Every structure is written in C-alpha cells, then in structure tokens.
Amino acid sequence: AAANFVFKELRKPGVPLTPQCMQRFTLVMTGATLVFTVGLPRELLPAGYIARIVLCGLSGNAEFATKVNVVMGPFFVLSHFLQADPDPSRVYSQLMSMLVNEITAVSLMGMAVSIFDSKEYQIEAAALQLEEKVEQLRAAEISGYAAKRLLSVTCDAIVRLNDELRIAEPGR
C-alpha cells in the first residue's frame, strides 16, 4: 500500500524526479519494507530482501541506497529476531546467524547496485558520445553543403571523389 501511494506521488506531472526526491523515495520505501517484514512469516522474508534489492536498483544512487540499508540493517535483524522461535539455548547463535545473513545481504545488494550504477553510467557516457558524434556529423554536412554551393558558383564543374580517388558522384 505504501509503495502504491509513493509511486502515485512520483507519477504526478508537477513532481520533479530530482536526486533528493529519489533519496526520499529510497528512504521511505526501505522503511515501508521494514514495517512490511514485521509479523511476516519467516517463509516470506526473502520477499523483503527482493523488495530491498529492487528499491536499491530504482534509487539511482548506489551509494545512498547502500548507506540506507546499512543503517536500517540492525532494525531488519531485530525484526527477524523477534519473529524467530524463542529457544533460550540458541538465542546467541540465532542472533549471530541473522546478523551474518543481514551483512551478507547488504553486501550483495551494494555490490549488485554498484554494478548496475556503473553500467548505467557507461550507457549514459556512450549516449553522450553518440550525441556529440551526431552533432559533429551535422556540422560537417552543413559545412560540406556550404562548400558545395560556393564551388557551384565559382567553378564550371564539380566532381566528388571517394577515398580511393574514384568518382563518387557525377559532375555538374
């Protein structure tokens, strides 16, 4: 329900998707995931991890998403611990197991989101390079067209040659 509300708010036309907005989204949704996991049967706890991984991927800021998960980690451990079957002889081992599980999960989330983030950066850099090349090509076409017009006014014949010095276009 919280996710539905937040997504509806983000879809509104007047809401700018700034980095600060996405950080609030990450924080609110991670908190909602924590609330969601309280009272959740242990069999469904992996759904909470999947939700956290998806949230990290949607955040757009791997470093912030990882920090949020590190800060919220103890609360997730507490949530899982309170749902465990109370066995007084195994309290310490259960708590340590849950702590190691959380550290492993946060580490994997951070690594996965960092990879996504770096791949996204590479795609954006390639898109910027492509835009620059297209702009250079347009500028070359414009200057080539201007040169062609100038030559048509000043010369009797114009012949375009290819890189092998063969006639590429018929003369005029």
N, C-alpha and C positions, 0 to 999 in steps of 0.2 A: 504494500500500500504506500509506503514512504517513497519507494522508487518511482511508482506511478506519478505521485504528486510532484516529485523533483523533476522528472522528465517532462511533465506538462509545463512546469515553470520554465525550463530551459528552451522549450519549443516556441514560447511566445515571441512574436516578432520584435518587441522592444528590448528583449534581454540580450545584451551583447555577450558573446562567449569569450570573455577575457580570461587570461591565466588565473586571476583572482577568483573569478566565477567558477572555473573548473576546480580550483583548490577547495572552495567551499563545497562544491558538489562531492568531491572525493571524501572530504571530512564527514559531511552529513551522511553520505551513503555507507561509509565504513561504520559509523555509529549505529545506523539503522541495521546493518548486518550483525553487529554485536547484540543489539536488542533482539533481533530475529533468532539468534542462536540460543538465547536464554530459554530454557524449557524445551528446546528442540531434542527429539530423541537422538541418541548417540549415532544411530544408523544414518541419520540425515546430516550430521555435522560436516561431511565432505562437501555438501551443497554450500555451506557457509564459506569454505575455502575457495570453491569455484566462484562464488559471488565476489569475494575479495580479489581474486585474480582478474576477473572481468573489470571490476572497478579500477584496479591499477592500470589496466590496459586503456580504459576510457579516460583516465585522468589527464593524459597529455603531458604529464610531468613525472617522470620516473622517480626522481629524487624525492619529491614531495610525497608521492604515494608510498614509497618505501618508508619514509620517516613516519607517516601516519600509522602504517602497520607496525612499526617498531614500538611506537608509543602506545598503541592500542593492544599490542600483543599480550601484556600481563592481564588485561581485562578479559581477553579471549581465553587465556589459560584458566583464569578464575571461573569464568562461565562454564568451561568444560569440566573443571574440577568439581564444581558444585553439582554437576549433573551425574558424576561418576557414582558407582555403587560404593557406599561407605564400607571400607574394610580397614579397621583401625591398624591392622598389622602391615598393611601395604600403602598407607597414606603417603609416605615419603617417596616410595618408588613410583606410585601413580602420578604424583605431582611432578617428579623429575621427568618421567616419560612424557607427560603433557607439555612440559617446558621445552624439552628437546624437540618434540613434534612441532611446536609453535616456532621455535628458532629455525628449524629446517624449512618449514612452510614459508616463513617470511624471507628467508634467504633465497629460496627458489622463486618466490614472487618477485623479489627485487631483481634477480638475475634475468628472469623472463621479460619483465617490463623494461629493463635496461636494453635488452636486445631489440625489443620492439621499438623503443625510443631511438636507438641508433639506426635501425633500418628506416624508420620514418624520416630521420634527419637526412640519410643518404638519398632517399627518394625525393625529398624537397630540394636538396642541393642539385640533383640531376635535373629536376624540373626547372630550376632557376638557370642552369647552364643551357638547357634546351631553349628557354625563352630568349636568352642572350644571343644564341646562335641564330634563331629565327629573326631577331631584330637586326643582326649583322647582315643576314641574307637579304632582308628587305632593303636595308641601306645600300647594299651592293647592287640590287636590282634597280633602285631609283637612280643611283649614280650611273649605272650602265645605260639606262634608258636616256638619261640626260646627255651622256656622251654620244649615244647613237643619234639623237636629234641634232646635236651640234655637228656631228660628222655628215649627216644627211644634208645639212645646209651648206657646209663648206666643201664637200667632196662630190665628185661625179659618181663614184661607185663605192659601195661598202660591202665587204665580204667578211664574214665571221669565220674564224678558224678554230678548230678544236685543239686539244693538247698535242696531237700528232701533226699539227700544221696542215690539216686537210680541211677542205671547205665544209663548215658545219651548217651554214645557212646560205641560200642562194643570194647572190649580189643584187643590189638595187640600183 
